[in-house]
Amino acid sequence: MAFLSFLNMSNLFPRGWTITGLLNDGVAVLVGYIIYSVVRFFFWYQYIKKVFKDVPGPKDTHWLYGNLHLLPGNTGEDFVESNVKTISEFPRYYRMWNGPFNVLLISVHPEITRKILHTSEPKPTSFTGGYRFGLPWLGRGLLIAEGERWSQSRRLLTPAFHFDILKPYIDVYNDAANILLEKLHPVAMSGKSFEVFQVVSLCTFDVILRCAFSYSTDCQRKGDTHPYVQAVKDLSDTWSYRGRKPYLYPDIIFYLTSRGRRFKRNCDLVHSVAEDVIKNRRASLDQQEHSTTSTRKYLDFLDILLTAKDENGKGMTQLEIRNEVDTFLFEGHDTTASAISWILYSLAKHQDIQEKVLAELDSVLEGRDTDNLQWNDLNKLEYLTMVIKEGMRDHCPVPFIQRQFTKDFELEGKTFPAGTCVSIHMFGLHHNETVWEKPMEFIPERFSKENTAKMDTYQFVPFSAGPRNCIGQHFAMNEEKVILAKLVHRYKFELDPDHRPKKKVATVMRSDNGIMLRISKR
Ligand code: HEM
């Protein structure tokens, strides 16, 4: 009956039109559209193949995997070695087929990197774009935002990283480092090795929560890890894992896999932490508004987000605020944890360098009854600064970033069409032997004032460069200096002879099997 009454609906159409006729026309339009799309795709693919035909890159291209099958696994020492080998073969830039249709340009030279990072070209978020896989987690926060929205957020948030705001954070860095030192005391007494990345992550998480969000959780004392920190580790690993598995690009497939379902659960968890942080801050802002005895002298990052208004007096939505909080929570703790942990590893490996760091600290702290660092000390720690830079060259905390051209782009006499994606392979650039002498060795002196003055400004870019450089770079450098200084001043770091960390070149540089070190009290 329902079917008949449906057919009777044809009375509703203009005379001469029938349901069957409309269906036929619809099918014809659909078939026409599919044929058009296939033909268009075919010509586009032929064109792209032609454009990239003469671009240097690995010759062995598989019809399905492109060049992905040449990468041994995702991670580990083999992956790093294979990258270094490719760079010695193609020391300026090369192309890489990620699957059958997706091609990437990869820059490993300062001159190419400068051309790309000089622009405000967006980050790729299309179907094959690397940043799409981070969107369910970070949304269009500052890291992935583009166009006017990005410039507006950047303008809004830049004051939160002003020198005057950063200065009092030194007390937070000292305090968080003191808790870490206290936690490590029984480890030092036991003589056993411990996993560094985990405890350092908790310390940097504590720091970012307190500095950017005025949120104290005492998370370091509450345990060896925090569900948030664990979730972030898994989210960022899955982000880069998915980028290397083209069959996981369609959401419908990815979320059917156990890894996809875990990604979703972790997103829910980190979002709930961010919402909790926002709720708490809103409540305390309200309280301060009604209080006449507020002692706060500055607006922190979250205050800026909560009180921001555009020219029409409109504030940010709850989702926009949460995206920024998620972005800063991630960028603000995982990257610094990676830098500090790998630097500790390098110091344990090079005892002579560790001794030099200690000698500098002893001279700066001489005559004091505390090893807390003061703001003015940071500039005096010249050797430690060189060690930090060399550490971020050698174990680049953010190994890759990407951009997508919105217009045709000329590179080394060749024109690449709008839509082309390009990756700045920072790890590769930092180990390019046509740029660095002995790139596989740990030599802090290469960052002496005299040597730095001779460097190309795009040769060393751990914080990226150009308009989309890292907004938190001074915050990060100060935090690294204080935490490393206090750790090295209190404890001697040594390698665990039974453990060799396997580098994992993911969204953030990690170790597949952790970084195990031994410490003893000085
Ligand atoms: C050692 C520590 C750090 C390293 C190596 C690092 C590195 C980077 C890099 C390479 C980028 C460019 C990303 C891209 O182009 O996709 C970036 C962007 C960014 N970083 Fe950092 N970062 C560090 C610490 C921090 C900290 C502590 C914060 C916040 C407190 C932060 C917040 C951000 C944000 C929000 C962006 C996006 C900026 C924009 O696009 O305007 N980072 N960082």
Boltz pocket constraint, residues with backbone or C-beta under 6 A from the ligand:
constraints:
  - pocket:
      binder: B
      contacts: [[A, 123], [A, 142], [A, 143], [A, 144], [A, 154], [A, 212], [A, 327], [A, 328], [A, 331], [A, 332], [A, 333], [A, 335], [A, 336], [A, 339], [A, 397], [A, 398], [A, 400], [A, 401], [A, 402], [A, 461], [A, 462], [A, 463], [A, 464], [A, 467], [A, 468], [A, 469], [A, 470], [A, 471], [A, 472], [A, 473], [A, 475], [A, 476]]
      max_distance: 6.0
